[in-house]
Amino acid sequence: MPGFELWSDEERKEVNEVLETGILMRYGFDGPRKGKWKAKELEEAICKRFGSKYAQLTSSGTSALTTALAALGVGAGDEVIMPSFTFVASFEAVLSVGAVPVLVDIDQTLTLNPDAVRKAISSKTKCIMPVHMCGSMADVDALASICKEHDLLLLEDACQSIGALYKGKHVGTIGNAGTFSFDFVKTITCGEGGAVMTNDKEVYIKCDGYSDHGHDHKGADRGADLHPFLGYNYRISELHAAVGLAQIRRLDQFLEVQKQNHSQLKNILSQVPDISFRKIPDPAGDSCTFLSWFLPTEEITRAVVNEFRAQNILAGNFYWYDNNWHYARKWDHLKNGSSLSPLNDKQQAALQKLRSQDLSESDAIMSRCISSAISLLWTEDQIKEKGEKMMSVIKKLLHAAEVR
Ligand SMILES: Cc1ncc(COP(=O)(O)O)c(C=O)c1O
């Protein structure tokens, strides 16, 4: 995910404006900052660009998730249903508010299987958290209707899918709250940063306070602020927000290139009948950061990955099934309950469950899936060359599997 690939003078100009005032903090210092409020400006730009009533910037996508969970009132003992394929941060955020993550199987959308979600609902379930992985989206309508039926909260982790649309609405703006990550490898970046979006004013006010030690931000004197509730420091800095401000103006340009390159690579791989592609609930809304595709068996997929490695074309092609961050199968530190500070009993039980949980439906999908990251820097000729090399490896190994 490529925000950093097209670095420009616009980012430098925004950052320099902050450096000139010397006010690196987003709150206070009203005089010396000479009218420069980069974080505020970026929050307004997020609301406008993505169609959310409110946005609260944070220091990361992880802290955005933690902030959103806290603002939605998710905490000790509450269960949050989430997919087995995500980034480990989604799981960490749930633990960080004292709640209990409940992993369920994914389907061909590479995110929550609504039937698996239904089966996992218990009297403790408070929230469903789809993770819009790899630039595309979950089946939001199906999940929203489960939430409605069972009176549950919907929190969208849209950290990886900035700019993706579901039925005309931006992912991250549909549920009770949604989050973006602006870390270095996201569609647009702040270096580090995140945002919570919500259409609920109360939730927004809670996010605003929670991410800054509970400050009510009602006056100009921080020392005189009241603290209606407990909060922490998940603030973004003005320097990071300045980078994001330049990047959000360039998002449409990034998305356009991304979609063109994605479509060129997909056209090449589509020539192999044994390749199938990820199911996309709203194909027109795909932000196209990745092209995710499936081979018929795990054995062939592993052989293809090994041959890509041998031919030096594996870079940018992700076999998540073996990835230590993204797929629950390899979260050994969590399966072993390795935590520096003791977790509560229910959380420990949830981690223990990971060791024996049957996620065979997810395995059957993830073991055959490769996601190709789409670069903004590729030329047409490079995509052609890359696609053809990939195709030739795939065809060779499919043929070898047939004759065996
Ligand atoms: C799906 C998902 N959720 C949350 C995060 C956390 O974002 P950050 O790295 O900004 O903390 C990431 C980051 O990769 C992610 O991919």
The ligand as an ORCA input file, in Angstrom:
! r2SCAN-3c Opt
* xyz 0 1
  C      -6.191     -4.383      9.402
  C      -5.323     -3.524     10.257
  N      -5.787     -3.051     11.426
  C      -5.045     -2.257     12.205
  C      -3.773     -1.893     11.847
  C      -2.941     -1.058     12.789
  O      -2.514      0.131     12.218
  P      -1.169      0.839     12.742
  O      -0.007      0.147     12.135
  O      -1.319      2.242     12.241
  O      -1.211      0.772     14.220
  C      -3.225     -2.358     10.657
  C      -1.843     -2.023     10.248
  O      -1.241     -2.640      9.422
  C      -4.029     -3.197      9.840
  O      -3.546     -3.690      8.696
*
